[in-house]
Amino acid sequence: MFLKRKTKNIELGKHGEDIAADYLIQSGYSIITRNYRRRFGEVDIVARQDATIVFVEVKTRRSAAFGTGFEAVDVRKQRQLTRIAQDYLSRHNLINVNARFDVVAVQLANDGTSRIEIITNAFESTPL
């Protein structure tokens, strides 16, 4: 039962990331990569908007029973995203490029529609 639930959550997250990526492209972002992973974590989408590198965390929900997607990006997650962003920028020689963190919340409805909200520059780099 646990494996089935985990698989459903992974599928839900992937579906939400697909919706978010499409939304970002329509909003003028260029997707650089998805699911940038390091041993200490992952960021869902790395994108570019104009001259800024944007690290995007996507949170997908079927309901607000466990809080909003935005609430899920707590201080611990912000630290993790900061570390991943620093790694990405360093590995790609982009240390002097403007960067920010956006959070996209995808709310899926039972009728197949989705509601998308984005917080641009959702938080500052958190000290490690």
N, C-alpha and C positions, 0 to 999 in steps of 0.2 A: 504494500500500500504506500509506503514512504517513497519508493522508487517511482511509482506512478504519479504521485503528487509532484515530485521534483521534476519529472519529465514535462508535466503540464505547465509548471512554472517556467521552465526553460523555453518551452514553445510560446508561452504568453509573452515573455520578455523579448524573444526574437521577433514576434509579430509587432510588438510595440516599437521596437527599434526600427523595423522596416517602415512603419507609419511615420515615425519621427524623422527618419532620413529623407523620405519623400517630402515631408513638410519643410524641412530645412532647405532642401534644394529649391523648392518653390519660393522660399523666402530669401533666396539669393546666396545661400551658403554653397560652398563646394566641398564635397565629402573627400577627405584625404584617405582615411582608413577607418575601418570599424573593428571593434573589439581588440584594441591595442592592449596586449597582455604582458605583464611582467610577473615575476614570482611573488611580488607583494601586492598585486591587484590588477585591475582592468578598468579602462575607460571605454564606454560604449561607442562613441563616435569622436573622431578628430576631424575637424573641418576648418575651412578658411572662409572668413567673411571679410572682403576687401583685403586689408593688409594684416588682419588679426588672425592668429591661430586660436581656434575655439575648441575647448575640451567639453564634450557634451555628455552628461549623465542622463539616461532615459529611465523613467520609472513608469511602469504600466500597471494599471489597476482595473479590476472589474467593478469594484465598489470602493467606497470610502471607509469601509468597516475597519480597516487596519491603518487608517490615516491617509493623508494625501501623498502623492508621489514626492512632493516637495519636502514634506516632513521626514521622509526616509533618507534625505541627504543631510545627515547629522554631522557633528564635528568630526567624529571618527572617519566617516566617509569623505569629508572634505580634506582631511589630512592625507588619506589614501590617494585621492585624486590629485592633490598637490604633488605628492611624491611621484606619481606616474607622469604627470605633466612635466615636471623637472627632468625626469629621465628621458621623455620623448624629445623635449627641446634640446637637451644636451646631445643625444644620439644623432639628431638631425641638424646639428650646428645652427640652431635657431634661438640661441640664448638671448640675443638682442632684439627679437621680434616681439611685438605686442601679443599678449595672450590673455585669455579670460576663460571663465567657467560658466557655462549655461546649463540649466536643468530643464528638461522637457518632460512634462507629465502627460501621459496618454491615458484617458479614461475610456474604456470600452463599454458600450451599451449592449444589452441583450439583442437588440435589433440589428447588430452588425455595424452600427455607426460608431464613430469615435470623436472624442473631444480632446483637442490638443491645446495645452498651455505651455508657454515658454517663459522662463525667467532668464533674461539676458544679464550677464555679469552677476550671477546668483550669489557669489561669495568671493572674497579675496583669498589669495593663497594663504593657507593656514600653516603656521610654524610647525615644523616637524619635531 
